[in-house]
Amino acid sequence: MPNYDFTKLQNGSDIRGVALEGVEGQTVNLTETAVERLSLGFLYWLSNMTDKKPSDLTIAIGHDPRLSGEAIAEAFTKAVSTKGAQILDAGLASTPAMFMSTVFPEYDCDGAVMITASHLPWNRNGLKFFSKNGGLEKGDITDIITFAESNSILNSMVPSAPKEVKSIPLLDTYSAHLRKLIIDGVGEGEKPLEGMKITVDAGNGAGGFYATKVLEPLGADVSTSQFLKPDGSFPNHAPNPEDKAAMKSICDKVKASNVDLGLIFDTDVDRSSAVDENGNEINRNAIVAMAAALIAIEHPGTTVVTDSITSNQLTVFLEECLGLKHLRFKRGYRNVINKSIQLNDSGVDSQLAIETSGHGAFKENYFLDDGAYLATKIVIKTAKLKKSATPISAILSSLQHPVEAEEIRFPITAEDFGPCGDKILAELENLFGSGQIKGANLVSPNYEGIRVDFNLPEFTGWFLLRKSLHDPIMPLNIESDTEGGCMEIRKVLKPLLAGYTELNTEAL
């Protein structure tokens, strides 16, 4: 009997792997067998979590437009059906919509799975699992892999007659949900967006529905939208708000089209960013600022949890302009979400957890990182401001930006890259904490890597050096409030990092 090892498919709280041949140096590891066994591992996990027999469970399944999506959905459905579980097939869907299949009463699913690899290249794919409690944690995925690798565990689930797979119009239901939020939020009848022009860029991912099923029925002119048609080869640009070419594409479109707002989604619509009426991107620090501004009046003083690479100017905007509190935590959308939930559990109000990548989760929305929900809140605010001829850019008029910003990624060549990265960070923390480096101040508290502020007559700025969440990489983020400051910070770091032969610092 073969031995199985699916550990390399774990990517934090997701499953991700190579699903299609065609890229040199990459071997398919998200095979049909892997999908079938992982689906049964999830079924076993869900059965134990809900205390229901597998044959009593209802699971929704959907996929983004990736070329391998339908085949993976078929393999998942085939395996789970052998244990009698009811499958609801949503077809093309978004990741947040799949979670909502556990919330909407007409479906009331025990669990859901979204077949997606977010913004990764066309040949990759993966599985993202949900229960009624939300997205699964890293430890849950580890357990599912353990179950999937065990013949005895999978065989312990009694076979049962397959139930007929039911197709469900989940995206229609989800779109109606979002339309109602806009109607209630704007308060202008059934066509609250009449007179508004909005450009949507779906990058040929799953987000095109937001233009055609949400905005257009409410009266918005979406005729300048682009790349709405799902195409798993992603022929125009990467469906990723963090991608520079993608952001330039929508910014250029907005500038040329005289619209009120631009919106851009990633492949599976759990992330979004925006573009103001002047064609300026509302991205990274600015999307965090925008999301926070949308809740500041209703929740004065609430704590906004962000990832670790946010700018000092963002902290000033959140705390001094909006009157909120800023907790700069760790990279990873589950990290910021879980920290926000932990704060609420401890009695500290935290209404928003958001990464600069565009993963934004509101407490009012199940702490679900939902790009369409964030877009909906921005649309509502834009529509309200339009009544007084105020543009959406006014919201962020007080947000300052660093003069320079850059990111460098250093490969770790040591085989045991985790402890190697820890050693480098510990030694640098001791050095910068000792006061030996002129004008450098170690930032504390700091929850990921080391962050150092520089305050010199010649330049001001900061750097953050950390370990990648999953890869043998140490990313270095640098920002400066002075032209040339990033280079000066690099000059400080270059001799310090050169001594680590297991760190490839050629890019510095």
RODO-2510 file (C-alpha; in nm, 4 decimals, decimal comma):
residues 508
     n   res          X          Y          Z
     1     m     0,0000     0,0000     0,0000
     2     p     0,1531     0,3390    -0,0979
     3     n     0,2698     0,5934     0,1579
     4     y     0,1380     0,9466     0,1161
     5     d     0,3058     1,2769     0,2020
     6     f     0,0971     1,5883     0,1414
     7     t     0,2853     1,8187     0,3807
     8     k     0,4397     2,0205     0,0962
     9     l     0,0880     2,1149    -0,0137
    10     q     0,0190     2,3078     0,3057
    11     n     0,0466     2,6836     0,2679
    12     g    -0,0474     2,8149     0,6084
    13     s    -0,4247     2,7778     0,6373
    14     d    -0,4662     2,6727     0,2718
    15     i    -0,3740     2,3856     0,0437
    16     r    -0,1775     2,4949    -0,2636
    17     g     0,0178     2,3069    -0,5267
    18     v     0,1029     2,2607    -0,8914
    19     a    -0,2101     2,1377    -1,0696
    20     l    -0,1092     2,1504    -1,4372
    21     e     0,1991     2,0669    -1,6369
    22     g     0,3578     2,3252    -1,8618
    23     v     0,5971     2,5242    -1,6450
    24     e     0,9584     2,4120    -1,6588
    25     g     1,0945     2,2856    -1,3294
    26     q     0,7503     2,2379    -1,1732
    27     t     0,6054     1,8911    -1,1213
    28     v     0,2343     1,8362    -1,0646
    29     n     0,1768     1,7515    -0,6980
    30     l    -0,1890     1,8518    -0,6567
    31     t    -0,2877     1,5288    -0,8271
    32     e    -0,6297     1,3681    -0,8520
    33     t    -0,5277     1,1232    -0,5779
    34     a    -0,4121     1,4066    -0,3539
    35     v    -0,7392     1,5948    -0,4035
    36     e    -0,9503     1,2847    -0,3343
    37     r    -0,7659     1,1985    -0,0143
    38     l    -0,7546     1,5587     0,1099
    39     s    -1,1283     1,5912     0,0470
    40     l    -1,1893     1,2822     0,2579
    41     g    -0,9552     1,4230     0,5221
    42     f    -1,1698     1,7365     0,5316
    43     l    -1,4861     1,5271     0,5506
    44     y    -1,3437     1,3352     0,8463
    45     w    -1,2382     1,6617     1,0143
    46     l    -1,5813     1,8207     0,9568
    47     s    -1,7597     1,5102     1,0821
    48     n    -1,5676     1,5234     1,4080
    49     m    -1,6057     1,8990     1,4430
    50     t    -1,9833     1,8945     1,3938
    51     d    -2,0431     1,5579     1,5625
    52     k    -2,2365     1,4489     1,2528
    53     k    -2,1984     1,1376     1,0430
    54     p    -2,0389     1,2059     0,7015
    55     s    -2,3650     1,1043     0,5342
    56     d    -2,5491     1,3781     0,7292
    57     l    -2,3179     1,6589     0,6179
    58     t    -2,3861     1,9192     0,3496
    59     i    -2,0839     2,0721     0,1780
    60     a    -2,0768     2,3461    -0,0859
    61     i    -1,8030     2,3533    -0,3475
    62     g    -1,6984     2,6272    -0,5875
    63     h    -1,3992     2,7344    -0,7911
    64     d    -1,2359     3,0359    -0,9524
    65     p    -1,1703     3,0397    -1,3297
    66     r    -0,8414     2,8475    -1,3150
    67     l    -0,8009     2,5936    -1,5929
    68     s    -0,7776     2,3071    -1,3433
    69     g    -1,0720     2,4162    -1,1283
    70     e    -1,3489     2,2007    -1,2709
    71     a    -1,1365     1,8835    -1,2703
    72     i    -1,0417     1,9367    -0,9067
    73     a    -1,4047     2,0037    -0,8156
    74     e    -1,5023     1,6795    -0,9879
    75     a    -1,2382     1,4810    -0,7986
    76     f    -1,3445     1,6360    -0,4672
    77     t    -1,7127     1,5676    -0,5321
    78     k    -1,6516     1,2097    -0,6445
    79     a    -1,4556     1,1227    -0,3300
    80     v    -1,6848     1,2892    -0,0762
    81     s    -1,9970     1,1473    -0,2408
    82     t    -1,8807     0,7910    -0,1665
    83     k    -1,9470     0,8637     0,2013
    84     g    -2,2970     0,9950     0,1379
    85     a    -2,2343     1,3656     0,1986
    86     q    -2,4630     1,6085     0,0167
    87     i    -2,2694     1,8254    -0,2280
    88     l    -2,4013     2,1656    -0,3378
    89     d    -2,2166     2,2735    -0,6522
    90     a    -2,1808     2,6515    -0,6803
    91     g    -1,9694     2,6398    -0,9970
    92     l    -1,7801     2,9646    -1,0551
    93     a    -1,7691     3,1420    -0,7207
    94     s    -1,5674     3,3662    -0,4925
    95     t    -1,3973     3,2609    -0,1721
    96     p    -1,6159     3,4833     0,0523
    97     a    -1,9318     3,3575    -0,1195
    98     m    -1,8306     3,0008    -0,0353
    99     f    -1,8169     3,0857     0,3355
   100     m    -2,1552     3,2562     0,3067
   101     s    -2,3021     2,9242     0,1894
   102     t    -2,2753     2,8235     0,5558
   103     v    -2,4624     3,1432     0,6562
   104     f    -2,7395     3,1862     0,3985
   105     p    -3,0428     2,9951     0,5316
   106     e    -3,1372     2,8563     0,1901
   107     y    -2,8131     2,6562     0,1869
   108     d    -2,7151     2,6207     0,5560
   109     c    -2,4050     2,4163     0,4702
   110     d    -2,1982     2,2483     0,7389
   111     g    -1,8821     2,3252     0,5442
   112     a    -1,7542     2,4608     0,2158
   113     v    -1,4494     2,4414    -0,0056
   114     m    -1,3188     2,6958    -0,2549
   115     i    -1,0843     2,5742    -0,5251
   116     t    -0,8364     2,8576    -0,5730
   117     a    -0,4732     2,9556    -0,5487
   118     s    -0,5514     3,3272    -0,5178
   119     h    -0,3119     3,5319    -0,7342
   120     l    -0,0637     3,2523    -0,8087
   121     p     0,0157     3,1615    -1,1737
   122     w    -0,2265     2,9767    -1,4004
   123     n    -0,0779     2,6294    -1,3408
   124     r    -0,1241     2,6417    -0,9625
   125     n    -0,4373     2,5649    -0,7655
   126     g    -0,5492     2,4781    -0,4159
   127     l    -0,8237     2,4194    -0,1628
   128     k    -0,9554     2,6631     0,0948
   129     f    -1,1858     2,5119     0,3563
   130     f    -1,4622     2,6637     0,5687
   131     s    -1,6867     2,5561     0,8526
   132     k    -1,9681     2,7613     1,0024
   133     n    -1,7007     2,9155     1,2272
   134     g    -1,5100     3,0598     0,9315
   135     g    -1,1901     2,9717     0,7549
   136     l    -0,9850     2,6891     0,8964
   137     e    -0,6649     2,7512     1,0892
   138     k    -0,3147     2,6282     1,0104
   139     g    -0,3488     2,3534     1,2707
   140     d    -0,6746     2,2357     1,1147
   141     i    -0,5032     2,1970     0,7781
   142     t    -0,2239     2,0006     0,9428
   143     d    -0,4854     1,7687     1,0916
   144     i    -0,6628     1,7263     0,7561
   145     i    -0,3321     1,6305     0,5947
   146     t    -0,2672     1,3775     0,8713
   147     f    -0,6109     1,2243     0,8154
   148     a    -0,5622     1,2250     0,4377
   149     e    -0,2374     1,0328     0,4700
   150     s    -0,3901     0,7640     0,6936
   151     n    -0,5599     0,4685     0,5261
   152     s    -0,7048     0,3513     0,8565
   153     i    -0,8698     0,6871     0,9294
   154     l    -1,0178     0,7265     0,5833
   155     n    -1,1368     0,3657     0,5807
   156     s    -1,3084     0,4223     0,9150
   157     m    -1,5731     0,6325     0,7410
   158     v    -1,8508     0,4000     0,6354
   159     p    -1,9381     0,4084     0,2619
   160     s    -2,2885     0,5314     0,1854
   161     a    -2,4998     0,5668    -0,1268
   162     p    -2,4088     0,8864    -0,3139
   163     k    -2,6662     1,1644    -0,3123
   164     e    -2,7458     1,3583    -0,6255
   165     v    -2,5245     1,6647    -0,6578
   166     k    -2,7334     1,9827    -0,6500
   167     s    -2,6362     2,2956    -0,8431
   168     i    -2,6925     2,6194    -0,6527
   169     p    -2,6951     2,9847    -0,7737
   170     l    -2,4632     3,0954    -0,4938
   171     l    -2,3163     3,3976    -0,6723
   172     d    -2,6698     3,5216    -0,7448
   173     t    -2,7635     3,4860    -0,3783
   174     y    -2,4421     3,6546    -0,2676
   175     s    -2,4875     3,9383    -0,5178
   176     a    -2,8407     4,0007    -0,3912
   177     h    -2,6971     4,0182    -0,0390
   178     l    -2,4449     4,2843    -0,1471
   179     r    -2,7085     4,4812    -0,3395
   180     k    -2,9255     4,4986    -0,0293
   181     l    -2,6308     4,6318     0,1720
   182     i    -2,5870     4,9120    -0,0817
   183     i    -2,9604     4,9913    -0,0998
   184     d    -2,9857     5,0065     0,2793
   185     g    -2,6564     5,1927     0,3146
   186     v    -2,7204     5,4656     0,0567
   187     g    -3,0939     5,4962     0,1248
   188     e    -3,2006     5,6176    -0,2200
   189     g    -3,4509     5,3549    -0,3319
   190     e    -3,3915     5,0596    -0,5626
   191     k    -3,1453     5,2416    -0,7924
   192     p    -2,9172     5,4195    -0,5441
   193     l    -2,6192     5,4257    -0,7818
   194     e    -2,7868     5,6065    -1,0720
   195     g    -2,5591     5,8794    -1,2038
   196     m    -2,2448     5,7046    -1,0811
   197     k    -1,9685     5,5724    -1,3040
   198     i    -1,7585     5,2905    -1,1629
   199     t    -1,4774     5,0973    -1,3308
   200     v    -1,4263     4,7386    -1,2175
   201     d    -1,1137     4,5391    -1,3058
   202     a    -1,1537     4,1675    -1,2338
   203     g    -0,8291     4,0633    -1,4016
   204     n    -1,0234     3,7788    -1,5692
   205     g    -1,0730     3,6242    -1,2270
   206     a    -1,4011     3,5545    -1,0507
   207     g    -1,4824     3,9173    -0,9632
   208     g    -1,6596     4,0245    -1,2817
   209     f    -1,9939     3,9516    -1,1173
   210     y    -1,9484     4,2570    -0,8973
   211     a    -1,9938     4,4861    -1,1987
   212     t    -2,2758     4,2955    -1,3707
   213     k    -2,4679     4,1480    -1,0771
   214     v    -2,4158     4,4099    -0,8039
   215     l    -2,3418     4,7561    -0,9423
   216     e    -2,5213     4,7613    -1,2771
   217     p    -2,8623     4,6476    -1,1435
   218     l    -2,8430     4,9351    -0,8936
   219     g    -2,8061     5,1909    -1,1720
   220     a    -2,4298     5,2345    -1,1921
   221     d    -2,2617     5,2878    -1,5280
   222     v    -1,9984     5,0121    -1,5429
   223     s    -1,9283     5,0429    -1,9162
   224     t    -1,5620     5,1314    -1,8578
   225     s    -1,4964     4,8112    -1,6660
   226     q    -1,2310     4,5752    -1,7972
   227     f    -1,1299     4,2100    -1,7904
   228     l    -1,4603     4,0927    -1,6436
   229     k    -1,4750     3,7701    -1,8431
   230     p    -1,3376     3,4753    -1,6421
   231     d    -1,0286     3,3296    -1,8107
   232     g    -0,7969     3,0982    -1,6203
   233     s    -0,5008     3,1847    -1,8411
   234     f    -0,5194     3,5454    -1,7093
   235     p    -0,4243     3,6996    -2,0455
   236     n    -0,4239     4,0683    -1,9517
   237     h    -0,2540     4,1077    -1,6162
   238     a    -0,2170     3,9191    -1,2917
   239     p    -0,5447     3,9332    -1,0942
   240     n    -0,3715     4,0861    -0,7952
   241     p    -0,4113     4,4368    -0,6457
   242     e    -0,0484     4,4211    -0,5283
   243     d     0,0784     4,3714    -0,8836
   244     k     0,2179     4,6989    -1,0199
   245     a     0,1086     4,6292    -1,3779
   246     a    -0,2442     4,5469    -1,2613
   247     m    -0,2733     4,8672    -1,0585
   248     k    -0,1315     5,0772    -1,3416
   249     s    -0,3849     4,9238    -1,5799
   250     i    -0,6883     5,0255    -1,3751
   251     c    -0,5400     5,3617    -1,2786
   252     d    -0,4865     5,4432    -1,6464
   253     k    -0,8422     5,3312    -1,7246
   254     v    -0,9904     5,5530    -1,4539
   255     k    -0,7866     5,8537    -1,5668
   256     a    -0,9071     5,8079    -1,9240
   257     s    -1,2719     5,7454    -1,8363
   258     n    -1,3840     6,0269    -1,6007
   259     v    -1,5416     5,7957    -1,3437
   260     d    -1,6204     5,8303    -0,9751
   261     l    -1,4368     5,5191    -0,8551
   262     g    -1,2284     5,2254    -0,9646
   263     l    -1,2291     4,8817    -0,7994
   264     i    -0,9863     4,5945    -0,8523
   265     f    -1,0112     4,2370    -0,7207
   266     d    -0,7813     3,9411    -0,6931
   267     t    -0,8696     3,6075    -0,8540
   268     d    -1,1015     3,4739    -0,5826
   269     v    -1,2267     3,8132    -0,4561
   270     d    -1,1108     3,7856    -0,0977
   271     r    -0,8948     4,0948    -0,1624
   272     s    -0,9670     4,4305    -0,3212
   273     s    -0,8235     4,7760    -0,3619
   274     a    -0,9592     5,0945    -0,5154
   275     v    -0,8724     5,3924    -0,7349
   276     d    -0,9987     5,7447    -0,6688
   277     e    -1,1620     5,9737    -0,9231
   278     n    -0,8233     6,1182    -1,0213
   279     g    -0,6755     5,7795    -1,1040
   280     n    -0,4692     5,7562    -0,7853
   281     e    -0,4464     5,4109    -0,6338
   282     i    -0,6030     5,3433    -0,2950
   283     n    -0,3767     5,0533    -0,2194
   284     r    -0,1453     4,9114     0,0478
   285     n    -0,1371     5,1705     0,3328
   286     a    -0,4146     5,3685     0,1653
   287     i    -0,6603     5,0773     0,1495
   288     v    -0,6004     5,0207     0,5209
   289     a    -0,6668     5,3888     0,5843
   290     m    -0,9821     5,3814     0,3711
   291     a    -1,1235     5,0726     0,5432
   292     a    -1,0572     5,2300     0,8832
   293     a    -1,2155     5,5604     0,7831
   294     l    -1,5351     5,3761     0,6885
   295     i    -1,5876     5,2593     1,0478
   296     a    -1,4297     5,5441     1,2468
   297     i    -1,7501     5,7361     1,3132
   298     e    -1,9535     5,4323     1,4181
   299     h    -1,6743     5,2870     1,6321
   300     p    -1,4666     5,5685     1,7823
   301     g    -1,1440     5,4528     1,9449
   302     t    -1,1585     5,1002     1,8062
   303     t    -0,8303     4,9156     1,7478
   304     v    -0,7290     4,8455     1,3894
   305     v    -0,5013     4,5441     1,3558
   306     t    -0,2692     4,5477     1,0550
   307     d     0,0254     4,3529     0,9213
   308     s     0,3823     4,4437     1,0105
   309     i     0,4907     4,6484     0,7086
   310     t     0,2577     4,9466     0,7433
   311     s     0,4060     5,2954     0,7354
   312     n     0,4515     5,5383     1,0225
   313     q     0,2297     5,7820     0,8323
   314     l    -0,0549     5,5316     0,8469
   315     t    -0,0273     5,5172     1,2262
   316     v    -0,0505     5,8968     1,2392
   317     f    -0,3599     5,8936     1,0158
   318     l    -0,5358     5,6202     1,2158
   319     e    -0,4594     5,7613     1,5574
   320     e    -0,4394     6,1388     1,5114
   321     c    -0,6785     6,1949     1,2194
   322     l    -0,9375     5,9233     1,2847
   323     g    -0,9015     5,8878     1,6631
   324     l    -0,8510     5,5112     1,6414
   325     k    -0,5816     5,2842     1,7814
   326     h    -0,3324     5,1024     1,5615
   327     l    -0,1850     4,7632     1,6464
   328     r     0,0837     4,6708     1,3941
   329     f     0,1032     4,2911     1,4154
   330     k     0,2257     4,0202     1,1751
   331     r     0,2009     3,9392     0,8046
   332     g    -0,0610     3,6794     0,7150
   333     y    -0,4328     3,7488     0,6944
   334     r    -0,5157     3,4785     0,9509
   335     n    -0,2666     3,6360     1,1913
   336     v    -0,4294     3,9803     1,1809
   337     i    -0,7813     3,8363     1,1928
   338     n    -0,7034     3,6105     1,4876
   339     k    -0,5338     3,8952     1,6750
   340     s    -0,8402     4,1154     1,6283
   341     i    -1,0687     3,8361     1,7497
   342     q    -0,8381     3,7825     2,0491
   343     l    -0,8577     4,1510     2,1375
   344     n    -1,2371     4,1422     2,1314
   345     d    -1,2400     3,8305     2,3468
   346     s    -1,0211     4,0121     2,6017
   347     g    -1,2569     4,3108     2,6140
   348     v    -1,0712     4,5408     2,3711
   349     d    -1,2930     4,6592     2,0866
   350     s    -1,1381     4,5807     1,7478
   351     q    -1,3639     4,6250     1,4458
   352     l    -1,1119     4,5788     1,1655
   353     a    -0,8272     4,3454     1,0780
   354     i    -0,6561     4,4249     0,7479
   355     e    -0,3357     4,3603     0,5577
   356     t    -0,1737     4,5990     0,3119
   357     s    -0,2306     4,3216     0,0544
   358     g    -0,6026     4,4080     0,0571
   359     h    -0,7209     4,1271     0,2857
   360     g    -0,9737     4,3214     0,4946
   361     a    -1,1984     4,1653     0,7591
   362     f    -1,4657     4,3563     0,9503
   363     k    -1,6117     4,2359     1,2776
   364     e    -1,9579     4,3220     1,1429
   365     n    -1,9010     4,0733     0,8576
   366     y    -1,8000     3,7590     1,0475
   367     f    -1,4323     3,8674     1,0375
   368     l    -1,4386     3,7339     0,6820
   369     d    -1,1689     3,8682     0,4506
   370     d    -1,4052     3,9683     0,1741
   371     g    -1,2902     4,1957    -0,1068
   372     a    -1,6439     4,2458    -0,2370
   373     y    -1,7678     4,3498     0,1082
   374     l    -1,4877     4,6057     0,1412
   375     a    -1,5671     4,7294    -0,2110
   376     t    -1,9338     4,7563    -0,1132
   377     k    -1,8538     4,9782     0,1846
   378     i    -1,6407     5,1996    -0,0400
   379     v    -1,9217     5,2199    -0,2973
   380     i    -2,1720     5,3210    -0,0285
   381     k    -1,9403     5,5958     0,0976
   382     t    -1,8711     5,7186    -0,2558
   383     a    -2,2437     5,7375    -0,3313
   384     k    -2,3142     5,9327    -0,0123
   385     l    -2,0319     6,1774    -0,0786
   386     k    -2,1494     6,2329    -0,4362
   387     k    -2,4701     6,3886    -0,3060
   388     s    -2,2613     6,6801    -0,1765
   389     a    -2,0272     6,6785    -0,4778
   390     t    -1,7453     6,5473    -0,2596
   391     p    -1,5082     6,2973    -0,4231
   392     i    -1,3880     5,9767    -0,2568
   393     s    -1,0332     6,1163    -0,2507
   394     a    -1,1421     6,3579     0,0240
   395     i    -1,1508     6,0697     0,2720
   396     l    -0,7742     6,0278     0,2531
   397     s    -0,6719     6,3921     0,2103
   398     s    -0,4886     6,3884     0,5448
   399     l    -0,2997     6,0647     0,4809
   400     q     0,0676     6,1324     0,4202
   401     h     0,2936     5,8947     0,2283
   402     p     0,6627     5,8138     0,2591
   403     v     0,8893     5,9776     0,0031
   404     e     1,0468     5,6413    -0,0812
   405     a     0,9522     5,2775    -0,0238
   406     e     1,1097     4,9552    -0,1407
   407     e     1,1202     4,5837    -0,0682
   408     i     1,4158     4,3483    -0,1127
   409     r     1,3876     3,9729    -0,0702
   410     f     1,6992     3,7850     0,0444
   411     p     1,7142     3,4092    -0,0218
   412     i     1,8346     3,1970     0,2696
   413     t     2,0680     2,9327     0,1291
   414     a     2,0917     2,7263     0,4492
   415     e     1,8963     2,4011     0,4336
   416     d     1,7502     2,4596     0,7794
   417     f     1,6319     2,8100     0,6861
   418     g     1,3965     2,8702     0,9811
   419     p     1,6544     2,8584     1,2633
   420     c     1,9023     3,0388     1,0374
   421     g     1,6622     3,3308     0,9959
   422     d     1,5905     3,3354     1,3699
   423     k     1,9636     3,3568     1,4458
   424     i     2,0146     3,6504     1,2100
   425     l     1,7192     3,8393     1,3553
   426     a     1,8271     3,7756     1,7163
   427     e     2,1800     3,9014     1,6545
   428     l     2,0634     4,2114     1,4706
   429     e     1,8081     4,2839     1,7418
   430     n     2,0849     4,2758     2,0023
   431     l     2,3032     4,5029     1,7898
   432     f     2,0388     4,7668     1,7187
   433     g     1,9085     4,7440     2,0738
   434     s     2,2529     4,8220     2,2135
   435     g     2,2545     5,1775     2,0816
   436     q     2,5745     5,1268     1,8815
   437     i     2,4177     5,2367     1,5510
   438     k     2,3931     5,6167     1,5322
   439     g     2,0378     5,7466     1,4970
   440     a     1,8838     5,3977     1,4987
   441     n     1,6121     5,3050     1,7466
   442     l     1,4754     4,9537     1,7845
   443     v     1,0942     4,9666     1,7707
   444     s     0,9147     4,7985     2,0590
   445     p     0,6688     4,6376     2,0867
   446     n     0,7212     4,4649     1,7537
   447     y     0,5638     4,1311     1,6715
   448     e     0,7510     4,0159     1,3619
   449     g     1,1184     4,0353     1,2735
   450     i     1,2995     4,3518     1,3761
   451     r     1,1823     4,7055     1,3001
   452     v     1,4239     4,9980     1,3365
   453     d     1,3466     5,3701     1,3091
   454     f     1,6126     5,6172     1,1901
   455     n     1,6038     5,9812     1,2932
   456     l     1,9070     6,1700     1,1629
   457     p     1,9577     6,5211     1,0251
   458     e     2,0392     6,3645     0,6875
   459     f     1,7390     6,1336     0,6675
   460     t     1,4497     5,9734     0,8547
   461     g     1,2878     5,6385     0,7877
   462     w     1,2672     5,2780     0,8989
   463     f     1,3311     4,9205     0,7986
   464     l     1,1667     4,5899     0,8838
   465     l     1,3560     4,2636     0,8336
   466     r     1,1565     3,9464     0,8848
   467     k     1,1265     3,5837     0,7816
   468     s     0,8841     3,4869     0,5073
   469     l     0,5811     3,2993     0,6368
   470     h     0,6458     2,9910     0,4250
   471     d     0,9570     3,0269     0,2075
   472     p     1,3379     3,0406     0,2621
   473     i     1,3305     3,4173     0,2180
   474     m     1,3974     3,7185     0,4406
   475     p     1,2031     4,0199     0,3098
   476     l     1,3413     4,3652     0,3898
   477     n     1,1016     4,6590     0,3750
   478     i     1,2459     5,0106     0,3826
   479     e     1,0673     5,3448     0,3851
   480     s     1,2105     5,6932     0,4074
   481     d     1,0654     6,0397     0,4550
   482     t     1,3713     6,1874     0,2831
   483     e     1,4832     6,1487    -0,0773
   484     g     1,7798     5,9131    -0,0785
   485     g     1,6968     5,7815     0,2658
   486     c     1,6360     5,4246     0,1531
   487     m     1,9842     5,4128     0,0064
   488     e     2,1297     5,5440     0,3323
   489     i     1,9519     5,2720     0,5293
   490     r     2,0808     5,0129     0,2847
   491     k     2,4340     5,1453     0,3417
   492     v     2,3908     5,0861     0,7149
   493     l     2,2612     4,7330     0,6649
   494     k     2,4964     4,6142     0,3900
   495     p     2,8073     4,5526     0,6017
   496     l     2,5996     4,4068     0,8845
   497     l     2,4302     4,1491     0,6613
   498     a     2,7397     4,0736     0,4524
   499     g     2,8782     3,8598     0,7325
   500     y     2,5998     3,6047     0,6964
   501     t     2,7193     3,3722     0,4220
   502     e     2,3911     3,1787     0,4357
   503     l     2,1999     3,4932     0,3335
   504     n     2,2184     3,6010    -0,0316
   505     t     2,2354     3,9805    -0,0068
   506     e     2,3438     4,0554    -0,3652
   507     a     2,0320     4,2701    -0,4185
   508     l     2,1404     4,5033    -0,1371
***
